[in-house]
């Protein structure tokens, strides 16, 4: 299983959803073949985990801990 997780702050999404417009630039983008698998919430850490799959990720066992994807950085774009 070639899966990894992306850690995202719930506050990030709240801020984005409150804005009238959302113009962002994504740096350190995900691989072209990435597939969304699941979203999980860690109450202890207050973090959303977006589970993704790609041939570029390392192979992990079914019960193994998923590696964290290098952070994807969102920056505001001028319109």
C-alpha positions as CSV (number, residue, x, y, z in Angstrom):
1,X,0.0,0.0,0.0
2,X,1.6,3.3,-1.1
3,X,-0.1,5.8,1.1
4,X,0.7,8.9,3.0
5,X,-1.1,11.5,5.0
6,X,-1.3,15.3,4.6
7,X,-1.8,17.2,7.9
8,X,-4.1,20.2,7.6
9,X,-5.2,22.6,10.4
10,X,-9.0,22.8,10.6
11,X,-8.6,26.6,11.2
12,X,-7.1,26.9,7.7
13,X,-10.3,25.6,6.2
14,X,-12.5,27.8,8.4
15,X,-10.5,30.8,7.3
16,X,-10.7,29.8,3.6
17,X,-14.4,29.1,3.8
18,X,-15.2,32.5,5.4
19,X,-13.5,34.5,2.6
20,X,-15.6,35.7,-0.4
21,X,-13.0,34.6,-2.8
22,X,-10.3,31.9,-2.6
23,X,-7.3,32.6,-4.8
24,X,-4.4,30.4,-3.7
25,X,-1.2,29.2,-5.2
26,X,-0.1,25.7,-4.3
27,X,3.6,25.1,-3.8
28,X,5.1,21.6,-3.3
29,X,2.2,20.1,-5.1
30,X,1.2,16.4,-4.8
31,X,2.2,13.8,-7.4
32,X,0.2,13.7,-10.6
33,X,-1.2,10.2,-9.9
34,X,-2.3,11.0,-6.3
35,X,-5.7,9.6,-5.3
36,X,-7.8,10.8,-2.3
37,X,-8.6,7.9,0.0
38,X,-10.0,9.2,3.3
39,X,-10.1,12.1,5.7
40,X,-9.6,11.6,9.5
41,X,-9.6,14.0,12.4
42,X,-7.2,13.6,15.4
43,X,-9.0,15.2,18.4
44,X,-5.8,15.1,20.5
45,X,-3.7,17.1,18.0
46,X,-6.6,19.1,16.4
47,X,-5.4,18.1,12.9
48,X,-7.2,16.8,9.8
49,X,-5.4,14.0,8.1
50,X,-6.1,13.6,4.4
51,X,-5.0,10.1,3.4
52,X,-3.7,9.9,-0.2
53,X,-2.3,7.2,-2.4
54,X,0.4,7.4,-5.1
55,X,3.1,5.3,-6.7
56,X,5.6,7.9,-5.5
57,X,4.9,7.3,-1.8
58,X,6.7,4.6,0.2
59,X,5.1,1.3,0.7
60,X,3.6,0.8,4.1
61,X,1.9,-2.2,5.7
62,X,-1.9,-2.3,6.4
63,X,-1.4,-1.5,10.1
64,X,1.7,0.7,9.7
65,X,1.7,4.4,10.5
66,X,1.3,6.5,7.4
67,X,4.2,8.8,6.6
68,X,3.5,12.5,6.5
69,X,3.5,14.2,3.1
70,X,5.9,17.1,2.7
71,X,3.7,20.1,3.6
72,X,1.7,21.6,0.7
73,X,1.9,25.3,1.1
74,X,-1.0,27.6,0.1
75,X,-0.3,31.2,-0.5
76,X,-2.7,34.0,-1.4
77,X,-2.5,35.2,-5.0
78,X,-3.1,38.7,-6.3
79,X,-6.2,38.9,-8.4
